[in-house]
Amino acid sequence: MKKIKIINLVSTGLFTALMLMSAGMYIFNHEEMVTVFLGLGFPEWLIYPLATAKILGLLALWFSKSDSLKEWAYAGFFFNALLAFGAHVGINDGDFPGAVIAFVLIGISYFTWKKLAKGV
């Protein structure tokens, strides 16, 4: 159980760092991100809401007592990574590794959290 808890904390911590860097880029390098989003085929107005959703999702993962809210946060992050991967592969820009890393970290975090919730 202790090993699973450590794996969960490390994977969730690394995923948190990745999402905070992403949200930070959206907020502090907005003009650069506008170019990236438009190049991927996404509207520029999506940048700030997506940054906000990432921050709120992280708060849900770390602090929510509601399992349903955590499930929704994990689902949101999964679909965000899926869309990012598909968008980067779709335009063949080679910038998909961040999405793959996000998939791996969110998967490990999710499945270890489920094990901890079951008490396994």
C-alpha positions as CSV (number, residue, x, y, z in Angstrom):
1,M,0.0,0.0,0.0
2,K,2.8,2.4,0.8
3,K,4.5,1.7,-2.6
4,I,1.2,2.5,-4.4
5,K,0.8,5.7,-2.4
6,I,4.3,6.8,-3.4
7,I,3.7,6.0,-7.0
8,N,0.5,7.9,-6.9
9,L,2.1,11.0,-5.3
10,V,5.0,11.0,-7.7
11,S,2.9,10.5,-10.9
12,T,0.3,13.0,-9.7
13,G,3.0,15.5,-8.8
14,L,4.8,15.2,-12.2
15,F,1.4,15.5,-14.0
16,T,0.7,18.5,-11.9
17,A,4.0,20.1,-12.9
18,L,3.3,19.4,-16.5
19,M,-0.2,20.9,-16.4
20,L,0.9,24.0,-14.5
21,M,3.7,24.6,-17.0
22,S,1.1,24.2,-19.8
23,A,-1.4,26.6,-18.1
24,G,1.4,29.0,-17.4
25,M,2.4,29.0,-21.0
26,Y,-1.3,29.7,-21.9
27,I,-1.4,32.7,-19.5
28,F,2.1,34.2,-19.7
29,N,3.0,33.4,-23.3
30,H,-0.4,34.1,-24.7
31,E,0.6,35.5,-28.1
32,E,2.8,32.5,-28.8
33,M,0.1,30.2,-27.8
34,V,-2.4,32.0,-30.1
35,T,-0.1,31.1,-33.0
36,V,0.2,27.4,-31.8
37,F,-3.6,27.1,-31.2
38,L,-4.5,28.6,-34.6
39,G,-1.9,26.3,-36.3
40,L,-3.5,23.3,-34.6
41,G,-6.9,24.4,-35.8
42,F,-8.3,25.5,-32.4
43,P,-9.8,28.9,-31.8
44,E,-7.8,31.4,-29.8
45,W,-10.6,32.1,-27.3
46,L,-10.1,28.5,-26.0
47,I,-6.7,29.4,-24.4
48,Y,-7.8,31.0,-21.2
49,P,-10.8,28.7,-20.5
50,L,-8.5,25.7,-21.0
51,A,-5.8,27.1,-18.7
52,T,-8.5,27.7,-16.1
53,A,-9.9,24.2,-16.5
54,K,-6.5,22.7,-16.0
55,I,-5.9,24.6,-12.8
56,L,-9.4,23.7,-11.5
57,G,-8.9,20.1,-12.5
58,L,-5.6,20.0,-10.6
59,L,-7.3,21.4,-7.5
60,A,-9.9,18.7,-7.8
61,L,-7.3,15.9,-8.0
62,W,-5.4,17.2,-5.0
63,F,-8.1,18.6,-2.7
64,S,-11.6,17.2,-3.6
65,K,-13.2,14.8,-1.2
66,S,-15.7,13.9,-4.0
67,D,-14.7,10.8,-5.9
68,S,-17.1,11.8,-8.7
69,L,-15.4,15.2,-9.1
70,K,-12.0,13.5,-9.3
71,E,-13.3,11.1,-11.9
72,W,-14.5,14.1,-14.0
73,A,-11.1,15.8,-13.6
74,Y,-9.3,12.6,-14.7
75,A,-11.7,12.3,-17.7
76,G,-11.1,15.9,-18.6
77,F,-7.4,15.5,-18.5
78,F,-7.6,12.3,-20.5
79,F,-9.6,14.0,-23.3
80,N,-7.4,17.0,-23.3
81,A,-4.3,14.8,-23.8
82,L,-6.2,12.8,-26.5
83,L,-7.1,16.0,-28.4
84,A,-3.6,17.4,-28.1
85,F,-2.1,14.2,-29.3
86,G,-4.5,14.0,-32.3
87,A,-4.1,17.7,-33.2
88,H,-0.3,17.5,-33.2
89,V,-0.2,14.2,-35.2
90,G,-2.9,15.6,-37.5
91,I,-0.7,18.5,-38.6
92,N,2.5,16.4,-38.3
93,D,4.5,19.0,-36.3
94,G,6.2,16.5,-34.1
95,D,5.1,18.1,-30.9
96,F,3.1,15.2,-29.6
97,P,5.5,13.8,-26.9
98,G,4.0,16.1,-24.2
99,A,0.6,14.5,-24.8
100,V,2.1,11.0,-24.6
101,I,3.8,11.9,-21.3
102,A,0.5,13.3,-20.0
103,F,-1.3,10.1,-21.0
104,V,1.3,8.0,-19.1
105,L,1.3,10.2,-16.0
106,I,-2.5,10.6,-15.8
107,G,-2.9,6.8,-16.4
108,I,-0.6,5.9,-13.5
109,S,-2.1,8.6,-11.3
110,Y,-5.6,7.4,-12.0
111,F,-5.1,3.7,-11.6
112,T,-3.0,4.1,-8.4
113,W,-5.7,6.5,-7.0
114,K,-8.4,3.8,-7.7
115,K,-6.3,1.2,-5.9
116,L,-5.9,3.4,-2.9
117,A,-9.6,4.2,-2.9
118,K,-10.3,0.5,-2.8
119,G,-7.8,-0.1,-0.1
120,V,-5.8,-2.6,-2.1
